[in-house]
Amino acid sequence: MNERVSRAAHALVESYSDEGVKIHHLDRRPLPSRDAAVGALDALQELLFPGYAGAQGLTGASLRLHVESRVAWLYETLTEQVARAVNHGHRLEEACPVTERQATECAEEFIARLPAVREVLATDVRAAYDGDPAARCYDEIIFSYPGLYAIMTYRLAHELHELGVPLIPRIMTEHAHSRTGIDIHPGTRVGPSFFIDHGTGVVVGGTAVIGANVKLYQGVTLGAFSFDKDGDGQLVRHTKRHPTIEDDVVVYAGATILGGDTVIGRGSVIGGNVWLTHSVPPGTRVLQDSPRLRIITPEEAAAS
């Protein structure tokens, strides 16, 4: 190593002890593994939609054995990763605030919720089929629709979020975000029969509430209108910043709906490219007036 490179390495090491904003994780307990979290998500997809991912053609006793094996692996993996996630902020020499037994109980509770999650996902698949005339069968939706993958990941991450598990829910939803272009915060509350059509560019904030039978198109944002600050100029956290979308609402492509006090009433339709920062009553149609379209032919352009 030449002298210049050696000095750079030394400077990097010295920067780790800087008393400013610490952007290292060197003296604390291990973080959860991204690879393990994504691996758990793959196993969950296989359990929730058997035959579409992982092993295929299983029936009878072989199916039961395979499911039991995958659940056992998932149980062990989640126990370790949950413990890491909860304890990661504590120094190596400190006692762990969460014991292995508590992490085990959290993993048990999460796995116990999977049948209920699968029931809700069945309504999401049906909503996609009923809402998209291009869909030929459920197989096509489950196997290939990015919206369903993002919704599945959200529903799983939301259960972990509700159980108080940090980091892992965001690892999961950001993995789905990178894969699908759909960003759903795990803290969002979403009812059954949720359909995201096309989906690229959809953003749903962490305090948004979405009712049953809601359909979003690509480029929709359910976001915060502003960020309140306290007397010290720090952001006020843990307040409702994102809108509420009631049952049976359709939000078309490119629409932006902002604000924690904004409520879109049941059965409303929000048109494409609408910018909305206030509530509307049930059954409302909100449309963006289109600018005047002017078409200039080659002949007119030449004459001008």
C-alpha positions as CSV (number, residue, x, y, z in Angstrom):
1,M,0.0,0.0,0.0
2,N,1.5,3.4,-1.0
3,E,1.7,6.3,1.5
4,R,-1.3,8.2,0.1
5,V,-3.6,5.2,0.3
6,S,-2.3,4.5,3.8
7,R,-3.1,8.0,4.9
8,A,-6.6,7.7,3.5
9,A,-7.2,4.5,5.4
10,H,-5.9,6.1,8.6
11,A,-8.1,9.1,8.1
12,L,-11.1,6.8,7.7
13,V,-10.4,5.0,10.9
14,E,-10.0,8.3,12.8
15,S,-13.3,9.6,11.4
16,Y,-15.1,6.7,13.1
17,S,-14.5,8.3,16.5
18,D,-15.9,11.6,15.4
19,E,-18.4,13.0,18.0
20,G,-20.7,14.4,15.3
21,V,-23.4,12.4,13.5
22,K,-22.2,8.8,13.9
23,I,-22.7,6.8,10.7
24,H,-21.2,3.6,11.8
25,H,-22.3,0.5,13.7
26,L,-19.1,-0.7,15.1
27,D,-19.6,-0.9,18.9
28,R,-23.1,-2.2,19.1
29,R,-24.9,-5.5,18.7
30,P,-25.3,-6.9,15.2
31,L,-27.9,-5.6,12.8
32,P,-30.4,-8.0,11.2
33,S,-29.2,-9.5,7.9
34,R,-30.7,-8.1,4.7
35,D,-30.2,-11.4,3.0
36,A,-31.9,-13.2,5.8
37,A,-34.9,-10.8,5.7
38,V,-35.3,-11.2,1.9
39,G,-34.8,-15.0,2.3
40,A,-37.6,-15.0,4.9
41,L,-39.8,-13.0,2.4
42,D,-39.1,-15.6,-0.3
43,A,-40.1,-18.4,2.1
44,L,-43.2,-16.5,3.0
45,Q,-44.2,-16.1,-0.6
46,E,-43.8,-19.8,-1.1
47,L,-46.0,-20.5,1.9
48,L,-48.7,-18.0,1.0
49,F,-48.8,-18.8,-2.7
50,P,-47.6,-22.5,-2.9
51,G,-46.7,-23.7,-6.4
52,Y,-45.9,-20.2,-7.7
53,A,-42.5,-19.9,-6.0
54,G,-40.2,-22.6,-4.8
55,A,-41.2,-26.3,-4.9
56,Q,-44.0,-27.3,-7.4
57,G,-46.2,-30.3,-7.9
58,L,-46.4,-31.2,-4.2
59,T,-49.5,-33.0,-2.8
60,G,-50.6,-34.9,0.2
61,A,-47.9,-36.0,2.7
62,S,-45.1,-34.4,0.6
63,L,-46.8,-31.0,0.7
64,R,-47.3,-31.2,4.5
65,L,-43.7,-32.2,5.1
66,H,-42.5,-29.4,2.8
67,V,-44.6,-26.7,4.5
68,E,-43.6,-27.9,8.0
69,S,-39.9,-27.8,6.9
70,R,-40.2,-24.2,5.5
71,V,-42.1,-23.0,8.6
72,A,-39.5,-24.5,10.9
73,W,-36.7,-22.7,8.9
74,L,-38.7,-19.5,9.0
75,Y,-39.3,-19.8,12.7
76,E,-35.6,-20.2,13.4
77,T,-34.6,-17.4,11.0
78,L,-37.1,-14.9,12.3
79,T,-36.2,-15.6,15.9
80,E,-32.6,-14.7,15.3
81,Q,-33.4,-11.7,13.1
82,V,-36.0,-10.3,15.5
83,A,-33.6,-10.5,18.4
84,R,-31.0,-8.7,16.3
85,A,-33.4,-6.0,15.2
86,V,-34.6,-5.2,18.7
87,N,-31.2,-5.3,20.3
88,H,-29.1,-3.7,17.6
89,G,-28.9,-0.3,19.2
90,H,-27.3,-1.5,22.4
91,R,-23.6,-1.7,23.0
92,L,-21.8,-5.1,23.0
93,E,-21.1,-5.0,26.7
94,E,-24.7,-4.2,27.6
95,A,-27.3,-6.9,28.5
96,C,-29.8,-7.6,25.8
97,P,-33.2,-6.0,26.6
98,V,-35.0,-8.7,24.6
99,T,-34.3,-12.3,25.5
100,E,-34.2,-15.2,23.1
101,R,-37.5,-16.4,24.6
102,Q,-39.2,-13.1,23.8
103,A,-37.9,-13.1,20.3
104,T,-39.2,-16.7,19.9
105,E,-42.6,-15.6,21.1
106,C,-42.7,-12.8,18.6
107,A,-41.8,-15.2,15.8
108,E,-44.5,-17.6,17.0
109,E,-47.1,-14.9,17.0
110,F,-46.1,-13.7,13.5
111,I,-46.3,-17.2,12.0
112,A,-49.6,-17.8,13.7
113,R,-51.0,-14.8,11.8
114,L,-50.1,-16.2,8.4
115,P,-53.4,-18.0,7.7
116,A,-55.3,-14.7,8.3
117,V,-52.8,-12.8,6.0
118,R,-53.4,-15.4,3.3
119,E,-57.2,-14.9,3.6
120,V,-56.8,-11.2,3.0
121,L,-54.4,-11.7,0.1
122,A,-57.0,-13.9,-1.6
123,T,-59.3,-10.8,-1.6
124,D,-56.4,-8.8,-3.2
125,V,-56.0,-11.3,-5.9
126,R,-59.7,-11.3,-6.6
127,A,-59.7,-7.5,-6.7
128,A,-56.9,-7.5,-9.3
129,Y,-58.9,-10.0,-11.4
130,D,-62.1,-8.0,-11.1
131,G,-60.4,-4.7,-11.7
132,D,-58.2,-5.5,-14.7
133,P,-59.9,-6.7,-17.9
134,A,-56.4,-7.7,-19.2
135,A,-56.0,-10.3,-16.5
136,R,-56.9,-13.8,-17.9
137,C,-56.6,-15.8,-14.7
138,Y,-55.5,-15.8,-11.1
139,D,-52.3,-17.5,-12.1
140,E,-51.2,-14.6,-14.2
141,I,-51.8,-12.1,-11.3
142,I,-50.1,-14.2,-8.6
143,F,-47.2,-15.2,-10.8
144,S,-46.4,-11.8,-12.5
145,Y,-48.2,-8.7,-11.2
146,P,-45.8,-6.4,-9.3
147,G,-48.7,-4.8,-7.5
148,L,-49.6,-8.0,-5.8
149,Y,-46.0,-8.7,-4.8
150,A,-45.8,-5.2,-3.2
151,I,-49.1,-5.7,-1.4
152,M,-48.1,-9.2,-0.1
153,T,-44.8,-7.7,1.2
154,Y,-46.6,-4.8,2.8
155,R,-49.1,-7.1,4.6
156,L,-46.3,-9.3,6.0
157,A,-44.2,-6.3,7.0
158,H,-47.2,-4.6,8.6
159,E,-47.7,-7.6,10.9
160,L,-44.1,-7.4,12.0
161,H,-44.5,-3.6,12.4
162,E,-47.6,-4.2,14.6
163,L,-45.6,-6.6,16.7
164,G,-43.0,-3.8,17.4
165,V,-40.2,-5.3,15.3
166,P,-37.9,-2.5,14.0
167,L,-35.8,-2.5,10.8
168,I,-37.0,-5.8,9.3
169,P,-40.4,-4.4,8.0
170,R,-38.6,-1.6,6.2
171,I,-36.0,-4.0,4.8
172,M,-38.9,-6.0,3.3
173,T,-40.9,-3.1,1.9
174,E,-37.8,-1.4,0.5
175,H,-36.9,-4.6,-1.2
176,A,-40.3,-4.7,-2.8
177,H,-39.9,-1.0,-3.6
178,S,-36.7,-1.7,-5.5
179,R,-38.2,-4.6,-7.3
180,T,-41.6,-3.1,-8.2
181,G,-41.3,0.7,-8.0
182,I,-44.1,0.6,-5.4
183,D,-43.3,2.2,-2.0
184,I,-45.8,1.2,0.8
185,H,-44.7,2.0,4.3
186,P,-45.2,-0.9,6.7
187,G,-47.1,1.3,9.1
188,T,-49.9,2.0,6.6
189,R,-53.3,0.5,7.4
190,V,-54.9,-1.1,4.4
191,G,-58.2,-2.9,4.2
192,P,-59.0,-6.0,2.1
193,S,-59.5,-6.1,-1.7
194,F,-56.7,-3.7,-2.4
195,F,-55.5,-3.4,-6.0
196,I,-52.6,-1.4,-7.5
197,D,-52.8,-1.4,-11.3
198,H,-49.4,-1.1,-13.1
199,G,-48.0,0.5,-10.0
200,T,-44.7,2.1,-10.9
201,G,-44.2,5.2,-8.8
202,V,-46.9,4.6,-6.2
203,V,-46.0,6.0,-2.8
204,V,-48.1,5.4,0.3
205,G,-47.0,7.1,3.5
206,G,-46.7,5.4,6.9
207,T,-49.8,7.0,8.5
208,A,-52.1,6.6,5.6
209,V,-55.3,4.7,6.1
210,I,-56.8,2.8,3.1
211,G,-60.2,1.2,3.3
212,A,-61.6,-1.8,1.5
213,N,-61.9,-2.3,-2.2
214,V,-59.6,0.6,-3.1
215,K,-57.8,0.8,-6.5
216,L,-54.7,2.9,-7.2
217,Y,-53.1,3.4,-10.5
218,Q,-49.4,4.2,-11.3
219,G,-47.8,7.3,-10.0
220,V,-50.3,7.9,-7.2
221,T,-48.9,9.6,-4.0
222,L,-50.6,9.4,-0.7
223,G,-48.3,11.7,1.1
224,A,-47.7,14.4,3.8
225,F,-48.7,18.0,3.0
226,S,-46.1,19.5,5.4
227,F,-43.9,18.5,8.3
228,D,-44.6,20.2,11.6
229,K,-41.6,21.2,13.8
230,D,-41.3,21.7,17.5
231,G,-39.9,24.7,19.4
232,D,-36.3,23.5,18.7
233,G,-36.9,23.2,15.0
234,Q,-37.0,19.3,15.1
235,L,-39.6,17.4,13.1
236,V,-42.6,16.3,15.1
237,R,-42.9,12.6,14.7
238,H,-45.7,10.0,15.3
239,T,-48.5,12.2,14.1
240,K,-50.9,11.5,11.3
241,R,-49.4,13.1,8.2
242,H,-51.0,11.1,5.4
243,P,-54.5,10.9,4.0
244,T,-57.4,8.5,4.7
245,I,-58.9,6.8,1.7
246,E,-62.3,5.3,2.5
247,D,-63.9,2.2,0.9
248,D,-64.5,1.8,-2.8
249,V,-62.3,4.7,-3.9
250,V,-60.5,4.8,-7.3
251,V,-57.4,7.0,-7.6
252,Y,-56.2,7.4,-11.2
253,A,-52.6,7.7,-12.5
254,G,-50.5,10.6,-11.3
255,A,-52.8,11.9,-8.6
256,T,-51.3,13.3,-5.5
257,I,-53.4,13.4,-2.2
258,L,-51.7,15.0,0.8
259,G,-52.3,15.7,4.4
260,G,-53.2,13.8,7.6
261,D,-56.6,15.6,7.8
262,T,-57.5,14.8,4.2
263,V,-60.3,12.2,3.9
264,I,-61.5,10.9,0.5
265,G,-65.1,9.8,1.1
266,R,-66.4,6.4,0.2
267,G,-67.0,5.7,-3.5
268,S,-65.2,8.7,-4.7
269,V,-63.1,8.9,-7.9
270,I,-60.0,11.0,-8.1
271,G,-58.9,11.7,-11.6
272,G,-55.5,11.5,-13.2
273,N,-52.9,14.2,-12.3
274,V,-55.2,15.8,-9.6
275,W,-53.4,17.6,-6.7
276,L,-55.6,17.4,-3.6
277,T,-55.0,18.7,-0.1
278,H,-58.5,18.8,1.4
279,S,-61.2,16.3,2.1
280,V,-64.1,15.4,-0.3
281,P,-67.4,13.9,0.7
282,P,-68.5,10.4,-0.3
283,G,-69.3,9.8,-4.0
284,T,-67.3,12.8,-5.2
285,R,-65.6,13.0,-8.6
286,V,-62.5,15.1,-8.6
287,L,-61.2,15.8,-12.1
288,Q,-58.3,17.9,-13.5
289,D,-59.4,20.2,-16.3
290,S,-57.3,19.4,-19.3
291,P,-55.3,22.2,-20.9
292,R,-56.4,23.0,-24.5
293,L,-54.7,20.6,-26.9
294,R,-53.3,22.2,-30.0
295,I,-52.2,20.1,-33.0
296,I,-50.1,21.7,-35.7
297,T,-49.8,19.7,-38.9
298,P,-46.6,19.8,-41.0
299,E,-48.4,21.9,-43.6
300,E,-49.4,24.5,-41.0
301,A,-46.0,24.6,-39.5
302,A,-44.4,25.3,-42.9
303,A,-46.9,28.1,-43.6
304,S,-46.3,29.9,-40.4
